């Protein structure tokens, strides 16, 4: 571990020197890349330098304890405190040295689809969309609808939206999977609890350099917007339907009134889906025990239950339960995400220990 930390500190110092070089500052692309790398390294280097300081102080206390009888008692206390701090810092450094998900800082595309349960499932899809929108607002992320298929009751058969902001994927990636709701629908006269499901897929937004698309592989057509109300709907052919022939992926985008903006959004979404296909292929090559981890689970897996009568949310992957359904559905989901992130880190630590 110390060798890795020494190498990381040397790289950090090299970056600092390069950033101070006028030639680097004149090359904006290089400067931006180095700044991003520096930002990623900074927490580890800061913790490593704290470790070195504590280690040095602890060694001084040990020597003083052995050589100065008058200061032995005080030095012994400092030595004990220093040894305890070193254990804690070593644990923190081990976590910081775990390989970082390269997608963590990316924006995301979220797709929510109603599954089992008919109109009730579509209403639940709407509840989930509202929950993620409110969560994004709390974290100062920007949300932007790409496409939607509404029902007459205020729900969605499906809705796709983008969430933009630093670390969006690192927080929302754990939400992929099937979400189940247990509640009494408003249309249920006998008061029976119904169970419905909706699926959530969280995809890291692809960057242009990651996915190249041959224009010859695309079929693009303009269509009239469809949806609820509004003078603009069904009047102009501003909506876009895009077919990527090699993969069979079809993208429809109608949220913007400008055909150009809809086409731009559709292309971004296509690149994201193609990038996600690459990631899924890579995950399929990983051993089954790795795929079963919190962060890389099967999207068809039922991951969470929202129980309205008991005001309870349970995540089945980690057995974590929260008893404040209303607050959770109003976007206060950080407690659950923190628990999932902690479980994911613990699993990666175990895997890393097994691989050594």
C-alpha positions in Angstrom: 0.0 0.0 0.0 2.8 2.4 0.9 4.4 2.0 -2.6 1.1 2.8 -4.2 0.7 5.9 -2.0 4.3 7.1 -2.7 3.7 6.7 -6.5 0.4 8.6 -6.2 2.1 11.4 -4.3 4.8 11.6 -6.9 2.2 11.8 -9.6 0.3 14.5 -7.7 3.5 16.6 -7.4 4.2 16.2 -11.1 0.7 17.4 -11.9 1.1 20.4 -9.6 4.3 21.3 -11.4 2.7 20.8 -14.9 -0.3 23.0 -13.9 2.1 25.8 -13.0 3.7 25.6 -16.4 2.5 28.4 -18.8 2.6 26.0 -21.7 0.1 23.7 -19.9 -2.2 26.7 -19.1 -2.2 27.6 -22.8 -3.4 24.1 -23.7 -7.0 24.1 -22.3 -7.7 20.4 -23.1 -4.5 19.3 -21.3 -5.1 21.7 -18.4 -8.6 20.4 -17.9 -7.5 16.8 -18.0 -4.8 17.4 -15.4 -7.1 19.4 -13.2 -9.6 16.5 -13.2 -6.8 14.0 -12.3 -5.6 16.3 -9.6 -9.1 16.5 -8.1 -9.4 12.7 -8.1 -6.0 12.3 -6.4 -6.3 15.1 -3.9 -8.4 13.3 -1.1 -5.9 10.3 -1.2 -2.8 12.6 -1.0 -4.3 14.7 1.7 -5.0 11.6 3.8 -1.6 10.1 3.1 0.2 13.3 4.2 -1.9 13.2 7.4 -0.8 9.6 7.8 2.9 10.5 7.4 2.5 13.3 10.0 0.8 11.1 12.6 3.4 8.3 11.9 6.2 10.8 12.5 4.7 12.1 15.7 4.1 8.6 17.0 7.7 7.6 16.4 8.8 10.7 18.3 6.6 9.7 21.1 8.0 6.2 21.1 11.6 7.4 21.3 10.7 10.0 24.0 8.9 7.2 26.0 12.1 5.0 25.9 14.7 7.8 26.6 13.0 10.3 28.9 11.8 8.9 32.2 10.2 12.2 33.2 8.1 12.4 30.0 7.4 8.7 29.8 3.8 8.8 31.0 2.8 11.7 28.7 4.7 10.1 25.7 3.1 6.8 26.3 -0.4 8.4 26.0 0.6 10.1 22.8 2.1 6.9 21.4 -1.1 5.0 22.2 -3.3 7.7 20.6 -1.0 7.8 17.6 -1.1 4.0 17.0 -4.9 4.1 17.2 -5.0 7.0 14.7 -2.7 5.1 12.3 -5.0 2.1 12.3 -7.9 4.3 11.4 -5.9 6.2 8.7 -4.7 2.9 7.2 -8.4 1.8 6.8 -9.4 5.1 5.2 -6.4 4.9 2.8 -7.3 1.3 1.8 -10.7 2.5 0.8 -9.3 5.6 -1.1 -7.0 3.3 -3.0 -9.8 1.1 -4.3 -10.2 1.5 -8.1 -12.8 4.3 -8.8 -15.7 3.7 -11.1 -14.6 5.7 -14.2 -18.3 6.7 -14.7 -18.9 8.1 -11.2 -18.6 11.8 -12.2 -20.8 11.4 -15.3 -24.3 12.7 -16.0 -26.9 10.0 -16.3 -29.9 9.0 -18.3 -32.7 7.4 -16.2 -35.4 5.3 -17.8 -38.5 4.4 -15.8 -41.0 1.9 -17.2 -44.3 0.6 -15.8 -44.2 -3.2 -15.5 -46.7 -5.4 -13.7 -49.9 -3.7 -12.5 -51.4 -1.8 -15.4 -52.6 1.7 -14.6 -51.3 1.4 -11.0 -47.8 0.5 -12.2 -47.9 3.6 -14.5 -48.9 5.8 -11.5 -46.0 4.3 -9.5 -43.6 5.1 -12.4 -44.8 8.7 -12.0 -44.1 8.5 -8.2 -40.6 7.3 -8.9 -40.0 10.1 -11.5 -41.2 12.7 -9.0 -38.9 11.2 -6.2 -35.8 11.3 -8.4 -36.6 14.8 -9.6 -37.0 16.1 -6.1 -33.7 14.3 -5.1 -32.0 15.9 -8.0 -33.2 19.4 -6.9 -31.9 18.8 -3.4 -28.5 18.0 -4.8 -28.6 20.9 -7.2 -28.6 18.5 -10.2 -30.3 19.5 -13.4 -33.1 17.3 -14.8 -34.3 17.3 -18.4 -37.0 15.0 -19.9 -36.0 13.3 -23.1 -39.2 11.4 -23.9 -42.4 10.3 -22.1 -45.5 8.1 -22.7 -48.2 9.4 -20.4 -51.4 7.8 -19.3 -54.6 9.7 -18.8 -54.4 9.2 -15.0 -51.2 11.1 -14.5 -48.8 8.2 -14.7 -46.2 7.1 -17.2 -46.0 3.9 -19.2 -42.4 5.0 -19.6 -40.3 8.2 -19.1 -36.7 8.9 -19.9 -34.8 11.9 -18.5 -31.3 13.2 -18.0 -29.8 14.1 -14.7 -26.7 16.4 -15.0 -24.4 17.3 -12.1 -21.1 16.4 -10.5 -21.2 12.8 -9.2 -24.7 12.1 -10.5 -23.9 8.5 -11.6 -22.0 7.8 -8.3 -25.3 8.5 -6.4 -27.9 7.1 -8.8 -26.2 4.0 -10.1 -27.6 1.9 -7.3 -31.2 2.6 -8.4 -31.1 0.3 -11.4 -33.5 -2.6 -11.0 -37.2 -3.5 -10.4 -39.0 -1.4 -7.8 -42.1 -2.9 -6.2 -45.0 -1.0 -4.5 -47.6 -2.4 -2.1 -50.6 0.0 -1.6 -54.3 0.4 -1.9 -55.1 2.1 -5.3 -57.4 5.0 -5.3 -59.8 3.0 -7.6 -59.9 0.1 -5.2 -63.3 0.2 -3.3 -62.7 -2.9 -1.2 -59.5 -1.6 0.4 -57.3 -4.4 -0.9 -53.6 -3.9 -1.2 -52.3 -4.3 -4.7 -48.7 -5.0 -5.7 -47.3 -3.3 -8.8 -43.8 -2.9 -10.2 -41.8 -0.4 -12.3 -38.2 -0.8 -13.7 -35.5 1.8 -13.4 -32.4 1.8 -15.6 -29.6 4.3 -14.8 -27.1 4.7 -17.7 -23.9 6.8 -17.6 -24.0 9.4 -20.3 -21.5 8.5 -23.1 -18.9 11.1 -24.2 -18.3 11.7 -27.8 -14.8 10.2 -27.6 -16.2 6.9 -26.3 -18.8 6.1 -29.0 -18.5 6.8 -32.7 -21.6 6.3 -34.8 -21.5 5.8 -38.6 -24.1 8.1 -40.2 -24.8 5.3 -42.7 -26.1 3.1 -39.8 -28.9 5.6 -38.9 -32.4 6.1 -40.1 -33.9 9.4 -39.0 -37.4 10.5 -39.5 -39.4 13.4 -38.2 -42.8 12.8 -36.6 -45.5 14.8 -35.0 -45.3 15.1 -31.3 -47.9 13.2 -29.2 -48.9 13.6 -25.7 -51.3 15.4 -23.4 -52.7 18.8 -24.4 -51.1 21.9 -25.7 -51.5 23.8 -29.0 -48.1 22.7 -30.2 -48.8 18.9 -29.9 -49.6 17.2 -33.2 -49.2 20.5 -35.2 -45.6 20.3 -36.4 -43.2 17.5 -37.2 -40.6 18.5 -34.6 -40.3 15.1 -32.9 -37.5 12.7 -34.0 -37.5 8.9 -34.4 -34.0 7.5 -34.7 -33.2 3.9 -35.7 -29.7 2.5 -35.2 -29.7 -0.4 -37.7 -26.8 -2.5 -36.3 -28.2 -2.6 -32.8 -31.9 -2.2 -33.5 -32.1 0.6 -30.9 -35.0 3.0 -31.6 -35.0 6.5 -29.9 -37.9 8.9 -30.0 -37.5 12.4 -28.7 -40.3 14.9 -28.6 -39.7 17.1 -25.5 -38.3 20.1 -27.4 -40.2 22.2 -29.9 -37.0 22.5 -32.0 -36.4 19.6 -34.3 -32.6 20.3 -34.1 -32.7 20.1 -30.2 -34.8 16.8 -30.3 -32.3 15.3 -32.8 -29.3 16.4 -30.5 -31.0 14.8 -27.5 -31.8 11.6 -29.4 -28.2 11.3 -30.5 -27.0 11.7 -26.9 -29.4 9.1 -25.7 -28.4 6.7 -28.5 -24.7 7.1 -27.6 -25.5 6.5 -24.0 -27.4 3.3 -24.8 -24.6 2.0 -27.0 -22.1 2.8 -24.3 -24.2 1.0 -21.8 -24.4 -2.1 -24.0 -20.5 -2.1 -24.0 -20.5 -1.9 -20.2 -23.1 -4.7 -19.9 -20.9 -6.9 -22.2 -17.9 -6.2 -19.9 -20.0 -7.0 -16.8 -21.1 -10.3 -18.3 -17.5 -11.3 -18.6 -16.9 -10.7 -14.9 -17.3 -13.6 -12.4 -20.8 -14.2 -11.1 -19.8 -13.2 -7.5 -18.7 -9.8 -8.8 -21.9 -9.3 -10.9 -24.0 -10.0 -7.8 -22.6 -6.9 -6.1 -24.8 -3.9 -5.3 -23.3 -1.7 -8.0 -23.4 -4.1 -10.9 -26.6 -6.1 -10.3 -29.0 -7.5 -12.9 -31.5 -4.8 -13.9 -34.3 -7.4 -13.9 -33.7 -8.1 -10.2 -36.3 -6.8 -7.7 -34.3 -4.5 -5.6 -36.7 -2.6 -3.4 -40.2 -2.6 -1.9 -42.3 0.5 -1.1 -44.9 -0.6 1.4 -47.5 2.2 1.9 -49.6 0.7 4.8 -46.5 0.3 7.0 -44.7 3.4 5.7 -41.7 1.2 4.9 -39.0 1.0 2.2 -36.8 -2.1 2.2 -33.9 -2.6 -0.1 -33.5 -6.3 -0.6 -29.9 -6.3 -1.7 -28.6 -5.2 1.7 -31.6 -5.7 3.9 -31.8 -2.0 4.8 -35.2 -0.7 5.9 -36.4 2.9 6.3 -39.7 3.8 8.1 -40.4 7.2 6.6 -42.1 6.6 3.2 -43.4 10.1 2.7 -40.0 11.8 3.2 -38.4 9.1 1.0 -40.8 9.7 -1.9 -40.2 13.4 -1.5 -36.6 12.9 -2.5 -34.9 12.2 0.9 -33.2 9.0 -0.3 -29.6 9.8 0.7 -29.7 7.5 3.7 -30.5 4.5 1.4 -27.9 5.5 -1.2 -25.3 5.9 1.6 -26.1 2.4 2.9 -25.8 0.9 -0.6 -22.5 2.7 -1.2 -21.1 1.5 2.1 -22.1 -2.1 1.2 -20.6 -1.8 -2.2 -17.3 -0.5 -0.8 -17.3 -3.4 1.8 -17.8 -5.9 -1.0 -15.0 -4.4 -3.1 -12.7 -4.5 -0.1 -13.4 -8.2 0.4 -12.8 -8.9 -3.3 -9.6 -6.9 -3.3 -8.4 -8.9 -0.2 -9.3 -12.2 -1.9 -7.3 -11.2 -5.1 -4.1 -10.3 -3.2 
